Amino acid sequence: MRDGLKAGHTASIDVIVTPDMFARFEGKLVHPVYSTVSMVYHMEWVSRQIILPYLEDHEEGMGGAVTVKHIAPCIEGAEVKVTATVTDLQGNTVITNVRAESCGRLIGVGEVKQVILPKTKITELLTGR
């Protein structure tokens, strides 16, 4: 990993809630609101935005863990800002705290752990070779 990544680095993305982000199971609509699955995806995506400039050509990040608390619903058309902040660097592991907010209201909080590995190691893990 390239030098420069430090605790306190942040990244944000803005999301508009659309019907494809609604809570569904087996294709059946449960609630027409921003799903936990979509929120987790956006939390992982914004956390990845932090590491991308620091990855070397032979490296890639892999998700190691996600912890999320979904606090409040968000309806279709709502604007959600998802922000990640690096809180810890442990060797090849990057930990970010994440927040999702809409109109000044907290929607969700959590933590994302990413592990930076050589692409060859990832191939070994995925193929057993």
C-alpha positions in Angstrom: 0.0 0.0 0.0 1.3 3.5 -0.9 2.2 5.8 2.0 -0.1 8.5 3.1 -3.3 6.9 4.4 -3.9 7.9 7.9 -6.6 7.9 10.6 -9.0 10.7 10.0 -9.1 10.4 6.2 -12.7 10.6 5.0 -14.8 10.0 1.9 -18.5 10.7 1.2 -21.0 9.6 -1.4 -24.5 11.0 -2.1 -27.3 8.6 -2.9 -30.9 9.1 -3.9 -33.2 6.3 -2.7 -34.7 4.5 -5.7 -37.1 1.5 -5.9 -34.3 -0.9 -6.6 -32.9 0.0 -3.1 -36.2 -1.0 -1.4 -36.4 -3.8 1.2 -37.1 -7.0 -0.7 -36.8 -10.7 0.0 -37.0 -13.3 -2.8 -38.1 -10.5 -5.1 -41.1 -9.6 -2.9 -41.3 -6.0 -1.7 -41.4 -5.9 2.1 -41.2 -2.1 2.6 -40.8 0.7 0.1 -37.8 2.2 2.0 -34.0 2.2 1.8 -33.0 -1.3 2.7 -30.3 -2.4 5.1 -28.7 -4.3 2.2 -28.4 -1.2 0.1 -27.1 0.8 3.1 -24.4 -1.8 3.7 -23.4 -1.7 0.0 -23.1 2.0 0.1 -21.1 1.9 3.4 -18.7 -0.6 1.8 -18.5 1.4 -1.4 -17.6 4.7 0.4 -15.0 2.9 2.5 -13.5 1.5 -0.7 -13.2 5.0 -2.1 -10.7 5.8 0.7 -8.3 2.9 -0.1 -8.4 3.1 -3.9 -5.7 5.9 -4.2 -3.4 4.0 -2.0 -3.5 0.5 -3.6 -0.5 -0.5 -5.6 -1.0 -2.2 -9.0 -0.4 -5.7 -7.5 -2.8 -5.1 -4.6 -6.6 -5.2 -4.0 -8.8 -4.7 -1.0 -11.2 -7.4 0.4 -14.0 -6.9 2.8 -13.1 -8.4 6.2 -16.1 -7.4 8.3 -19.1 -5.1 8.3 -21.1 -4.1 11.4 -24.2 -1.9 10.9 -27.0 -0.5 12.9 -29.9 0.6 10.8 -31.6 3.3 12.8 -34.3 5.0 10.7 -36.2 4.5 7.5 -35.7 6.5 4.3 -38.3 6.8 1.6 -38.0 6.9 -2.2 -36.4 10.1 -3.4 -34.7 10.8 -0.1 -31.1 12.1 -0.4 -28.7 10.0 1.8 -25.1 11.1 2.5 -22.8 8.2 3.4 -19.5 9.1 5.0 -16.6 6.9 6.0 -13.7 7.9 8.2 -10.5 5.9 8.8 -10.3 5.2 12.5 -7.5 2.6 12.6 -4.8 1.1 10.4 -3.4 -2.3 11.6 -0.8 -3.5 9.2 -2.7 -4.4 6.0 -6.1 -3.8 7.6 -8.1 -0.5 7.3 -11.0 0.2 9.6 -13.5 2.9 8.9 -16.5 4.2 10.8 -19.4 4.9 8.6 -22.5 7.0 8.9 -25.6 7.4 6.7 -27.6 10.6 7.1 -30.6 12.1 5.4 -31.9 15.7 6.0 -29.8 16.0 9.2 -31.2 12.7 10.5 -29.0 9.7 11.3 -30.1 6.7 9.2 -27.4 4.2 10.1 -23.9 3.8 11.6 -21.3 1.1 11.4 -17.8 -0.1 10.8 -16.2 -1.5 7.8 -12.9 -3.6 7.8 -10.9 -4.0 4.6 -7.8 -6.1 4.2 -5.3 -5.1 1.6 -3.7 -8.2 0.0 -1.5 -9.0 -3.0 -3.8 -10.0 -6.0 -1.8 -13.3 -6.1 -2.9 -14.1 -2.5 -6.5 -13.3 -3.3 -6.3 -15.7 -6.3 -4.9 -18.4 -4.0 -7.7 -17.9 -1.5 -10.4 -18.1 -4.2 -9.0 -21.0 -6.2 -7.1 -23.0 -3.6 -3.9 -22.7 -5.7 
